[in-house]
Amino acid sequence: MPNLYPQVVDKSTLTGVFRNEQFLTIGVEGQADAGGTATVALPVICTTPDDANTFFGPASSLAGLVNYLLAQGIEFVYAVAASKGSAPSLAQRQAAWATLEDNPSIRIRLTDSTLQADLVALADSCENAEGIQNKQFCIVGLPIPAVKATAISAAGAVASKRAVLVSPHVYNLSGTLMSGQYGAAKAAALIALNPDIADSMNGMELGGTGGVELDATGLPIYRLRTNGGAPINDFEDLETGGVSPFQQSPNGLAAFTHLRTTYTVDSTFDSLMTLLIKDQVFIDIRKILLDNEFLRKGNTDANRAMAAKLVDQYLKSVSDWVQPITLPDGTTGYGVSAVASSDQKSFTVYYYGQVVRGTNVINVNGTLTIPA
């Protein structure tokens, strides 16, 4: 981008508890019926089932997905038709996605497709949005039936810090097994309405579900297996491979195991909440810098020091997200500084901290003596 364009740019790298309920806006793309009133590749806002049915046709896959989200308690959804009356091509989906990429309000992206090639491209679309500082990620699912090796392979193909792949499939309360896009929508709704992004949601039940996909034996298709004395942990295999598996809760509902991105090159984003915290810290810092009009003030030592002070105060207020670290001088803090460029046309705000992560494992190591 031209360096004279006034903006706040995310140059952070990852080495960042909402006080109020947070709603992450959802953007959905899919196929509309020929009779829907919506224009292809033109997003609309849906707040009621009547909106979705009118715009996209009541029998369309896109209306079905939007209505499902609204039924989960989502207040409104941005929705865009990639085609009308026939299945969208990838090029048509990409044209529709482009209109969502540019919307800074949208944080979670969904599609009615379960084709691997489409899911890979949707993750790329979210990365496109990141290129203009819009903080988006997608949640996607696969066709019925679930297969562990297929899910791991798909996650490896997507391989994005901005994508979450959920599996297996989930039953609704009527006992119908829902295809992957609905499991993704269920996850998206719970994440969007979660008031605390430091909450890993590990083990959280998916209300309004009837459990997870079963195999021919009547057991959950992913589970802990004895395997003739050589135990297999399907969940660990899936998570290591970049998949966010659902599990069966003791109450018979589907539940999260652990939400992670499909990026597995290192462990940086093996928790989705790491991404959410990193994104939200940037969004909040950008707002602080813009609200205090630092783009209009002189690039002086005093103004840079004030910017650094405000950022430091903010980080201290969200220590439940980002913990301070031990700095080179032996003190504990965030090491916030603001450094001018050599041409004096910009300055960079630096900070350091440790992202708070959810607890994945609790080890019980007791000693018990039972008298004879």
TAMO-V900439 format. One record per pair of residues at least 12 apart in sequence whose C-alpha atoms are under 8 Angstrom apart, sorted by the first residue. I is the first residue (numbers start at 0). J is the second residue. Records with the same first field share a line. If there is no record, write none. Layout:
I: J + J
This chain:
3: 344
5: 294
6: 294
7: 285 + 288 + 289
8: 132
9: 132 + 281
11: 349
13: 267 + 277
14: 351 + 352 + 353
15: 273 + 276 + 277 + 278 + 279 + 280 + 320 + 321 + 352 + 353 + 354 + 355
16: 194 + 195 + 196 + 197 + 317 + 319 + 320
17: 194 + 195 + 196
18: 194 + 195
19: 194
20: 192 + 193 + 194 + 195
21: 191 + 192 + 193 + 194 + 195
22: 191 + 192 + 193 + 194
23: 105 + 106 + 107 + 190 + 191 + 192
24: 75 + 76 + 77 + 104 + 105 + 106 + 107 + 191
25: 75 + 76 + 77 + 105 + 106 + 107 + 108 + 109 + 187 + 191
26: 76 + 77 + 78 + 79 + 99 + 105 + 106 + 107 + 108 + 109
27: 61 + 65 + 76 + 77 + 78 + 79 + 108 + 109 + 110 + 111
28: 61 + 78 + 79 + 80 + 81 + 92 + 95 + 96 + 109 + 110 + 111
29: 60 + 61 + 79 + 80 + 81 + 82 + 87 + 92 + 110 + 111 + 112
30: 55 + 59 + 60 + 61 + 80 + 81 + 82 + 83 + 84 + 85 + 86 + 87 + 111
31: 54 + 55 + 56 + 59 + 60 + 61 + 62 + 80 + 81 + 82 + 83 + 84
32: 55 + 56 + 57 + 58 + 59 + 83 + 84 + 85
33: 56 + 83 + 84
34: 55 + 56 + 83 + 84
35: 52 + 53 + 54 + 55 + 56 + 83
36: 53 + 54 + 55 + 56
37: 53 + 54 + 55 + 80
38: 80
39: 79 + 80 + 81 + 82 + 83 + 95
40: 79 + 80 + 81 + 82 + 94 + 95 + 96 + 98
41: 79 + 80 + 95 + 98
42: 77 + 78 + 79 + 80 + 98 + 99
43: 77 + 78 + 79
44: 75 + 76 + 77 + 78
45: 65 + 75 + 76 + 77 + 78
46: 69 + 74 + 75 + 76
47: 66 + 69 + 75
48: 62 + 65 + 66 + 69
51: 65 + 66
55: 80
60: 111
61: 80 + 111
64: 111 + 180 + 181 + 184
65: 78
67: 181 + 184
68: 184 + 185 + 188
71: 185 + 188
72: 188
73: 188 + 192
77: 105
79: 95
80: 95
81: 94 + 95
89: 117
93: 120 + 121 + 124
96: 121 + 124
97: 124
100: 124 + 125 + 127 + 128 + 133 + 135
101: 128 + 131 + 133
102: 133
103: 133 + 134
104: 133
105: 133 + 134 + 135
106: 133 + 134 + 135 + 136
107: 135 + 136 + 137 + 138 + 187 + 191
108: 125 + 135 + 136 + 137 + 138
109: 137 + 138 + 139 + 180 + 183 + 184
110: 139 + 180
111: 180
112: 180
113: 139 + 140 + 141 + 142 + 179 + 180
114: 141 + 142
115: 141 + 153 + 156 + 157
118: 139 + 157
119: 156 + 157
121: 137
122: 136 + 137 + 157 + 159 + 161 + 162
123: 159
125: 137 + 161 + 162
126: 161
134: 278
135: 161
136: 161 + 162 + 163
137: 161 + 162 + 163
138: 162 + 163 + 164 + 165 + 183 + 184 + 186 + 187
139: 162 + 163 + 164 + 165 + 179 + 180 + 183
140: 164 + 165 + 166 + 178 + 179 + 180 + 181 + 182 + 183
141: 165 + 166 + 178 + 179 + 180
142: 178 + 179
143: 168 + 178 + 179
144: 167 + 168
145: 166 + 167 + 168 + 212 + 220
146: 167
147: 221 + 233 + 237
150: 166 + 237 + 242
151: 237 + 240 + 241 + 242
152: 240
154: 240 + 241 + 242 + 261
155: 240 + 241 + 261 + 262
157: 261
158: 241 + 261 + 262 + 263
159: 260 + 261 + 262
160: 260 + 261 + 262 + 268 + 274
161: 260 + 261
162: 260 + 261 + 262
163: 242 + 243 + 258 + 259 + 260 + 261 + 271
164: 183 + 241 + 242 + 243 + 260 + 261
165: 179 + 182 + 183 + 242 + 243 + 244 + 245
166: 179 + 182 + 242 + 243 + 244 + 245
167: 179 + 211 + 212 + 220 + 221 + 244 + 245
168: 182 + 211 + 212 + 245
169: 182 + 208 + 209 + 210 + 211 + 212 + 253
170: 208 + 209 + 210 + 211 + 212
171: 207 + 208 + 209 + 210
172: 207 + 208 + 209
173: 209
174: 209
176: 212
185: 205
186: 205
189: 205
196: 272 + 275 + 276 + 320
197: 272 + 276 + 319 + 320 + 355 + 356 + 357
198: 272 + 357
199: 257 + 258 + 270 + 271 + 272 + 356 + 357 + 358
200: 255 + 257 + 258
201: 255 + 256 + 257 + 258 + 357 + 359
202: 248 + 254 + 255 + 256 + 257
203: 254 + 255 + 256
204: 248 + 252 + 253 + 254 + 255
205: 252 + 253 + 254 + 255
206: 252 + 253
207: 252
208: 252 + 253
209: 251 + 252 + 253
210: 246 + 247 + 248 + 251 + 252 + 253 + 254
211: 245 + 246 + 247 + 252 + 253
219: 246 + 247
221: 233 + 234 + 246
222: 234 + 246
234: 256
238: 257 + 259
239: 263
240: 261 + 263
241: 259 + 260 + 261 + 262 + 263 + 269
242: 259 + 260 + 261
243: 255 + 256 + 257 + 258 + 259 + 260
244: 256 + 257 + 258
257: 270 + 359
258: 270 + 271 + 272
259: 271 + 272
270: 356
272: 356
273: 354 + 355 + 356
276: 320 + 354
277: 354
284: 310 + 313
287: 309 + 310
288: 306
293: 306
298: 339 + 343 + 344 + 345 + 346
303: 337 + 338 + 346
304: 336 + 337
306: 337 + 348
307: 335 + 336 + 337 + 348
308: 335
310: 335
311: 333 + 335
314: 333
319: 355
320: 354 + 355
321: 352 + 353 + 354 + 355
322: 352 + 353 + 354 + 355
323: 351 + 352 + 353
324: 351 + 352 + 353
332: 352
333: 350 + 351 + 352
334: 349 + 350 + 351
335: 348 + 349 + 350 + 351
336: 348 + 349 + 350
337: 349
